[in-house]
Amino acid sequence: MPDPGAYGALLTEILIWPMRLVMEDGVELAIRESGRSDSPVVLCVHGFPDNSRLWDAIATDLSEDFRVVVYDVRGAGESDRPNQTAAYRLERLGKDLIAVAKAVSAQPVHLLAHDWGSIQAWYALRLGLRVASFTTISGPDLDHAGDWVRSLARQPRQWGLLLGQVLSSAYLLMFQVRGAAELLSRTGLLHRMIGHRVDHQDVRYGLKLYRAGMLARLARPRPSTVDARVQVLIPTRDRFVKEQVQHVRGASVHRIAEGHWLPLTQPAYVAQKVREFAHG
């Protein structure tokens, strides 16, 4: 018979298991963990049009030192895909993130987020989420982004900078046209545009993130500070999110000559920056 003590030690060394968490509106989220069960938690939140597999290489790296938790946001991967667009509002996404964080750790987590994962993370922080650190990649705070755009619009000398961001964000308008992005996904053009293949269903339901009031939020921003240690990883070749719109006062900033999908192209770099910031 195996030694129970040795078995318990093995479980402490490495833990990988799936879990489903039911939100207050009945939506179930799929959660996976890896790493040492007795270590600090790094919680990873993916964006559009990805799912939690975005973090596979980073999770493998970080699991040597942390308990790494990833989950499919509503509409993606193995999580439920509600049909109503209202189910994808920022308020709902922020509450999802808070619920996952509370379910997996009694202590504040180290938060790592990309793209729409970062957008909802900023909102969750405003809803009261407490974190040990927050590393954000290519995902601005919509309230600060909207305030920044309005500020530039009042300064004619800055209109060139404003035009650059507007052109980079032109896809937001296309995503509002029902059927347009879905057609790009079916024909494979969307995959070429973003540089890697994604699941068509993740695209179909993920578009509801953009259609559930994002533009209204940008038009009527309510900027405020958040109480968190923030690290911003900026891929300087990002075609979709310009550096200026990611400005966070007091944040630690690191730039790298990469594109928007930094977690895929440079997973070791991202893991190392998270590790250093968490231990700092």
C-alpha positions in Angstrom: 0.0 0.0 0.0 1.4 3.5 -0.9 2.5 5.7 2.0 -0.3 8.2 2.6 2.2 10.8 3.6 4.2 10.4 0.4 1.0 10.6 -1.6 0.0 13.8 0.0 3.5 15.2 -0.7 3.0 14.3 -4.4 -0.3 16.2 -4.5 1.5 19.2 -3.1 4.2 19.0 -5.8 1.9 19.1 -8.8 -1.8 19.6 -9.2 -3.8 19.6 -12.5 -7.6 19.3 -12.4 -10.6 20.7 -14.3 -13.4 22.5 -12.4 -16.7 24.2 -13.3 -17.9 27.2 -11.5 -21.5 28.4 -11.7 -22.1 32.1 -11.9 -25.2 33.8 -10.4 -26.9 34.0 -13.8 -26.4 30.2 -14.3 -23.5 30.4 -16.7 -20.8 27.8 -16.0 -17.1 28.6 -16.4 -14.5 26.0 -17.1 -11.3 26.3 -14.9 -8.0 24.5 -15.0 -5.1 24.5 -12.6 -1.5 23.4 -12.7 1.5 23.7 -10.4 2.2 23.5 -6.7 -1.0 23.5 -4.7 0.7 25.3 -1.8 2.1 28.1 -3.9 0.8 31.7 -4.6 -1.8 31.8 -7.3 -1.3 33.3 -10.8 -4.8 33.8 -12.4 -4.7 34.2 -16.2 -7.5 35.8 -18.2 -7.5 35.5 -22.0 -9.0 37.9 -24.5 -10.7 37.7 -27.9 -10.8 35.6 -30.0 -8.8 33.1 -27.8 -9.6 30.7 -25.0 -7.6 29.6 -22.0 -5.2 27.6 -24.2 -3.5 30.9 -24.9 -1.7 30.4 -21.6 -0.5 26.8 -22.0 3.2 27.6 -22.5 3.2 30.3 -19.9 1.4 28.1 -17.4 3.9 25.3 -17.9 6.7 27.8 -17.2 5.1 29.4 -14.2 3.9 26.2 -12.6 7.4 25.6 -11.3 6.9 28.4 -8.8 3.2 29.1 -8.7 -0.2 27.5 -8.7 -1.5 28.7 -12.1 -5.2 29.0 -12.8 -6.7 29.6 -16.2 -10.3 29.7 -17.2 -12.4 30.1 -20.4 -14.4 33.3 -20.2 -18.1 33.0 -21.0 -18.6 32.4 -24.6 -15.2 30.7 -25.1 -13.6 27.3 -24.9 -15.3 24.9 -22.6 -17.4 27.5 -20.7 -21.0 28.1 -21.4 -22.0 30.3 -24.4 -25.1 32.4 -23.5 -26.9 33.7 -26.5 -28.0 37.0 -25.1 -25.6 39.9 -25.9 -26.4 41.5 -22.5 -24.8 38.4 -20.8 -21.4 39.7 -22.0 -21.5 43.2 -20.5 -18.4 44.4 -18.6 -20.3 44.2 -15.3 -21.0 40.5 -15.8 -17.4 39.8 -16.9 -16.0 41.6 -14.0 -18.1 39.6 -11.6 -17.1 36.4 -13.2 -13.4 37.2 -12.7 -14.0 38.1 -9.0 -16.0 34.8 -8.5 -13.2 32.8 -10.0 -10.5 34.5 -7.9 -12.4 33.9 -4.7 -13.1 30.3 -5.6 -9.5 29.4 -6.2 -7.7 31.4 -3.5 -8.4 32.8 -0.1 -5.5 35.2 -0.7 -5.2 38.0 -3.3 -4.0 36.4 -6.6 -1.3 37.6 -9.1 -3.4 38.6 -12.1 -2.2 38.1 -15.7 -4.4 39.3 -18.5 -4.3 39.9 -22.2 -6.5 41.9 -24.6 -10.2 41.6 -23.5 -9.0 39.7 -20.4 -7.2 42.9 -19.3 -10.3 45.1 -20.1 -12.5 43.0 -17.8 -9.7 42.8 -15.2 -9.6 46.6 -15.0 -13.3 46.6 -14.4 -13.1 43.9 -11.8 -10.5 45.9 -9.9 -13.0 48.8 -9.8 -15.7 46.4 -8.5 -13.4 45.6 -5.6 -11.1 42.7 -6.7 -7.9 42.7 -4.6 -4.8 41.4 -6.2 -1.2 40.9 -5.1 -0.1 42.2 -8.6 -1.6 42.8 -12.0 0.3 42.2 -15.3 -1.6 43.6 -18.2 -0.8 43.1 -21.9 -2.5 44.9 -24.8 -5.8 45.6 -22.9 -6.5 49.2 -21.9 -8.8 50.4 -19.1 -11.8 51.5 -21.2 -12.5 54.4 -18.8 -9.0 55.8 -19.1 -8.9 55.0 -22.9 -12.2 56.9 -23.4 -10.9 59.8 -21.3 -7.7 59.9 -23.3 -9.5 60.0 -26.6 -11.7 62.8 -25.5 -8.7 64.7 -24.2 -6.9 64.4 -27.6 -10.0 65.5 -29.4 -9.9 68.8 -27.6 -6.2 69.4 -28.7 -5.9 70.0 -32.4 -2.1 69.5 -32.2 -2.8 65.9 -31.0 -5.2 65.0 -33.8 -2.5 63.0 -35.6 -2.0 60.8 -32.6 -5.7 60.4 -32.2 -6.1 59.5 -35.9 -3.4 56.8 -35.5 -5.4 55.1 -32.7 -8.7 55.5 -34.5 -7.3 53.7 -37.6 -5.8 51.0 -35.4 -9.2 50.5 -33.8 -11.2 50.6 -37.0 -12.0 46.9 -36.5 -14.2 47.8 -33.6 -16.7 49.3 -36.0 -16.6 46.3 -38.2 -17.2 44.0 -35.2 -20.5 46.0 -34.6 -21.8 44.9 -38.0 -23.5 41.6 -37.5 -22.2 38.9 -39.8 -19.1 40.8 -41.0 -16.5 39.3 -38.6 -18.3 36.0 -38.6 -17.8 35.9 -42.4 -14.1 36.7 -42.0 -13.8 33.9 -39.6 -15.5 31.3 -41.8 -13.4 32.3 -44.8 -10.1 32.2 -42.9 -9.4 35.9 -43.4 -9.7 36.6 -39.7 -7.1 34.0 -38.8 -4.7 35.6 -41.3 -5.4 39.0 -39.8 -4.5 38.0 -36.3 -1.8 35.6 -37.1 -3.0 32.4 -35.6 -6.0 30.0 -35.9 -8.9 30.3 -33.5 -12.1 28.4 -33.0 -15.0 29.8 -35.0 -17.4 29.4 -32.1 -15.0 31.4 -29.9 -15.2 34.2 -32.5 -19.0 34.0 -32.9 -19.7 34.4 -29.2 -16.7 36.5 -28.4 -17.9 39.2 -30.7 -20.7 39.8 -28.2 -18.0 41.3 -25.9 -17.7 44.2 -28.4 -21.5 44.4 -29.0 -22.5 44.5 -25.3 -21.9 48.2 -24.7 -18.1 48.7 -25.3 -18.5 51.8 -27.5 -20.9 53.3 -25.1 -18.4 52.8 -22.3 -15.7 54.5 -24.4 -18.1 57.4 -25.1 -19.0 58.0 -21.5 -15.9 57.1 -19.5 -15.7 57.3 -15.7 -11.9 57.2 -15.0 -10.6 56.6 -11.5 -7.6 55.0 -10.0 -7.3 51.4 -8.9 -5.5 50.1 -5.8 -3.1 47.6 -7.3 0.5 47.0 -8.2 0.4 47.2 -12.0 2.9 46.0 -14.6 2.3 46.9 -18.3 3.9 44.7 -20.9 3.8 46.7 -24.2 4.4 45.0 -27.5 5.6 47.9 -29.6 4.5 46.3 -32.9 0.9 45.9 -31.7 -1.3 46.8 -34.7 -4.5 47.1 -32.6 -3.6 48.8 -29.3 -1.2 51.8 -29.2 1.2 52.3 -26.3 -0.4 55.7 -25.4 -3.8 54.2 -24.7 -2.3 51.8 -22.2 -0.7 54.5 -20.0 -1.1 53.7 -16.3 0.2 56.2 -13.8 2.7 54.7 -11.4 2.9 51.4 -13.3 6.0 49.4 -14.1 6.4 49.4 -17.9 8.3 47.0 -20.1 8.5 47.3 -23.9 9.3 44.6 -26.4 9.4 44.6 -30.2 6.6 42.1 -30.7 3.0 42.1 -31.9 -0.4 41.9 -30.2 -0.2 38.2 -29.3 2.8 38.4 -27.0 1.7 35.5 -24.8 2.0 33.2 -27.9 5.1 34.6 -29.5 7.2 35.2 -26.3 5.7 33.0 -23.5 9.1 32.7 -21.7 9.4 36.5 -21.6 5.9 37.0 -20.2 6.4 34.3 -17.6 9.7 35.8 -16.5 8.2 39.3 -16.1 5.3 37.9 -14.1 7.7 36.0 -11.9 10.0 39.0 -11.3 7.1 41.3 -10.6 5.4 38.8 -8.2 8.6 38.4 -6.3 9.5 42.1 -6.3 
